[in-house]
Amino acid sequence: MSTSAITNPTHQQPLPGFEEYRSTTGILSRVDDVHSFSFVVQYQKGAATGQQAARDAIVSDGYAVLNDLLERSGVHYLHELEARSPSDTTKGDGVDGPFVEFRFGHDTLHCSFQLFEDRFIIGRTSSSFSDFYRWYTIIMPEALRIEMTLRQILQRATGRELRPVQSLYEFAFYFGNFKVPRDIAKTRGTGEDKRDARNMDVLEKIIPALPGQGKNMRQLTEQQFYRLDLTVSRRETFDAISRNTWYYIEAPFNENGRFIKFTAQLRNASTEVLEQGRVVSTSAFDPNFGSDYRIAILDFLRDRAMEGFVWQFLSDWEFGTHRSI
């Protein structure tokens, strides 16, 4: 389906167009594919969603909530929106499956809306990054409204409150086919080497050495690692709004170590506040996270995660992106 007639129906502040979004970037402008995305709102555990009345109410009224978005945006394709019951969405004993799931099967704007016992998830699987960004500009400005409306439906049906206690945006990418650029190869005195490098060669810039056999530190590329994982978490401020950021680097041995999986999470949750390495206070969950859709895609993913964090170890390299491995 052509998306030329699709508009952004939100009353929220609109996001920039795709070309403007990444026009001045060094890393993101070379990202062609995204592996996955999810938006999660975690609830305080109370088992209110497990009631049959909750399932019936969401299946009955949930269609109207999502149909409204699809129609007002010009996406339409209502025949691709399907509600699924626990018997459709779970395997085996079905303990971990959603109790209600809406799947939208559009070719480029595909996604799912899931309600579990303790959380709500909007999820999207792999696609081109341009298709993902277009989908994001349509759906995610309305994500909080969708979640709040579905939550209110549940509360009316069960007479019990669902209290959000955490929200999270997660973006996942696969980088691979690493090659040293010609000018960098000459600077290093290695000549023009167009062979695919291992993920360990790339990560050596930020993790130059690790303990080897015996008592000596050895360079990363001098050791026979099957995989290396790195997790970084810190508190960051975005125009006076504080959030937790998490960066995951996974360097597995798949296909002789050709890939790096990078996952970036923006979390809004209760957390300890550090100053000079000491805990000085505790920050509460911020229930006013309606503008996080902008922070997540602009300030966090583009400016901090890609052009800040990933740039540190990929700026000297040629690379490609992959939807999955």
N, C-alpha and C positions, 0 to 999 in steps of 0.2 A: 504494500500500500504506500502511495506517496504521502509524505507528511507535509507537503507544501501548504495545505489548508489548515493545518493544526495550529491552534493559538494557545497562549498561556492564559487560562481562565482565572488564575488566582488573584485575590485582592492583596496578596503579599507583594513586597518589592520584587520586580522581575529580575531574572538573572541575565547576564550578557549573552550575546550570540556566541556560537562555538568558535568562530575565527577570532573574535575579540577576546574571548576567554583565554586563549592560549597564544595570542599574537606575540607576546614579549617573553615567552618561556624558552628555556634551553633544554629541559628534559621533557616536559609535558607535550611540547610540540612534536616530539618523536614517538610518543605513545600512540599506537594504533589500536590496541586491543585491551580490554579489561576482562579479568577472570570472573569476578563476582562482586556484588554489592549487597549490603543489608542495612536496614534501619530497624532498631530494636527499642521497644519501650518495655522495661521490666516492671512488674507489679509486685507489691508486697503479697506474700503467699497467703491465700485464704480459701482456695478451692471453690470460689463462687462460679467460676466458668465451667466447672464440670457438670453442672446440672443440665438436665434435658431441656429445661425451659430456656437456658442460655443458648444452647445450640439452635433451637427452633427460632428464637428471636433474631439471632444473627443471620441465619439463612433467609428468613423472611424479610427482614428490614435492611440487611447488609447490601443486597442488590441495589436498592434505591440510592444508597450512599455512593456507591462506585459508579452506577449508571449516570448519576448527576455529573460526576467529574468527567466521564468519558464523553458525554454529550456536550457539555459546556465547552470543553477543550477542542471539539471538532474531531476527536479521535473516532468516536462511535464504535463500530465493530462490536456491538453488544453481544452478538452471537458467539464471540470468543471468550466471554466471561462466564466462568463455571464455578458453582459452589460445590465443594466436595465434603462428604461426611467422613467420620472416623474410619469406617470400613474401607473407604477409598484411599485414605491418606496414610494409613499405618500398615505395618507388616508384623507378623507374629502376634505378640500380645498387645502391641500398639501403645505401650506405655509412654513413649517419647513423642508420639505424633501429635500434630495440631488437632484440636477438637472441631475446628472449622477452618477451611481454606478456600479462598477464592483465587482461581487461576485465570490470568488474562493471556490468551495464546496468540497475540498479535506477532507478526514476523519480526518487527524491529522494536516494538514497545512492550514486549512480553515482561511479565512480572507475576508475583504472587503476594497475597495478603493472608497472613496466617495468625490465628489466635490459639495460643497454648494455655495451659492452666495458669501460668505465671508471666506471660509476655505476649506482646504483639509484634509481628515482624512483617516488614515489606522487603521482599527479596527479589533479586534479579541475577540470572546466570550470565555466562560469558557472551560477549558481543563485541562489535567494533566500539571504540571509544566515542566516536561521533554519534552513533546510535544511542549509546548509554547517556551521553550528555543531553541529547534531545529528550530522551525519556525523563531524565532527572528534572529538567526545567519544567516539564508538564506535571509530573506526579509529586515530587518532593516538596514544593512550596505548599502543597495541600496535605502533606503527610500528617501533621499534627491535628488538623481538623478531622481527617478521616479517623485517626486513632481515637480522638476524644468523642466523636459521634458514636463509633462502635462501642466504646466503653460505656457511654450513657445508655445505649440500648441494653447492654448486659446488666447494668445496675437497675434499670427499670424492671427487667425480666426476673431478676433474682432478689431484689431488695437488699443487695449487699454492695458495699463500696469496693471498687478496685482502685488502689492507690499507687500511682507511679512512683518508683524509687530510683530508677536509673534509665537513661537513654543513651543510645550508642549509634554512631555511623561507622560502617566498616567498608573499606575499599581494598580489593586484592588484585595484584598484577603479577604476571610472569615476565621476567626479563631473560633474554637469552641471545645466542649467536654473537657472543662478545668478540670484537676484533679491535686491536689497537689501531687508532688512526695513524695515517702515514706520517704526519708531522711529529706525533708523540713517539712513534717507533724510531724515527731518525734522532730525536733528542736523546733517547735511551741508548742509541747505538746498536739497535737490534735490526736495523734495516726494515724493509717493508714486509711484515709478517701478517698474512691474511688468514692464518689458521684460526679456528674457533678456540678461544681460551676457556679455561675452566672457571667456574664461579669463584674458586679460591684465589685465582689471579686477580679478579676484580676486587674482592673483599680485603686483599692485602693492604690496600690503601688506608682502611680504617681499623683493621685488625692486623698489624704487621707481624706479630709473633704470639705464639701460645706455648705453654709448657710442652716440651718434647719428652722423649724417653730419658730417664735419668734426671739430673737436676738443672738442665740447661733449657733456656728459652730458644725456640727455633722458629724461623720464618714460616708463615702459613703454607707457602707453596713447597716447602721442603719436607712436609709431613704428609702421610697417607691418610687423610681424613675421608670418611665416607660421607659425612655431612657436618654442617656447622649451623647452629641456630643462635640468633641474637635477638634479645628483647630489650627495648628501651622504653621506659615510662617516665613522664614528667608532667608537672603542672605548667600550663601555658596560658597567657592572657591574650584575648582577642578584643581590642577596643573595650577594655574594662570588664569583659566577660571571661571568667576563668573556667577552664575545662582541663580534664586529664587527656593527654595524648599518649598513645601507645604505638610503637613501631616494631614490627616483627620482620626479621630477615631470616629466611630459610634457604639454605644452600644444600640441597640433597644431591645424591650421586646419580640420579636419573639421567640416562643417556650420557654417561661419563661426566656428570657434573656440568652440563651445559646451561642450567637454569638457576635463577634466583627468584624465589617467591617473596614479594614484598607486600605486607599487609599494614594498612594504616587505620587506626581507630581513634575516633573522637568520642570521649566518654563524658557524660554529665552524671556524676555520682558523688555521694558523700566520700570525702577523702581527707587524709591528714595533710596539713600544710607544713612544708619544710622551710626553714631558714638556716643557712650555714650548716646544713646536715642535721638539724635538730627539729623535732616536731614542736611547733609553737601553738597550733590550734587545729580544729577540725572544721572543714568546709562542708556545708550541707548540700544535698541535691537541690538543684535549681529548677523549680517547677515551671518557670517562665523560659522555656526553650524553643519558643516559636520561631526565632530567627536563626536557629542553629543550621537550618538547611543552607543558608548563605555562608555561614562560617565554615561549614563542613566542606563545601565544594570550592570556595574561593580562598579564604584565609588559611584553611587547614590543608586540604589536599594539594592545591596548586602551589601556594606560597611556602608553606612549612614542610609538608611531606615530600613533594617532588622537587621543587626548586631549592629547597633547603637541605633536607636529609638525604634524599637519593642523589642529588647533585654531587654530594661530597665523595661518593664512590663511583659514580658513572659518568661524570663530566668529561673524563679523558678517553672514554671508550665509545666505539660504535656498538650499537646493540639493536635488537629487535624485540618486539613484544609478542606474546602468544596468549591465546585464550585459555589453553590448558596444556598439560603435559601428560 
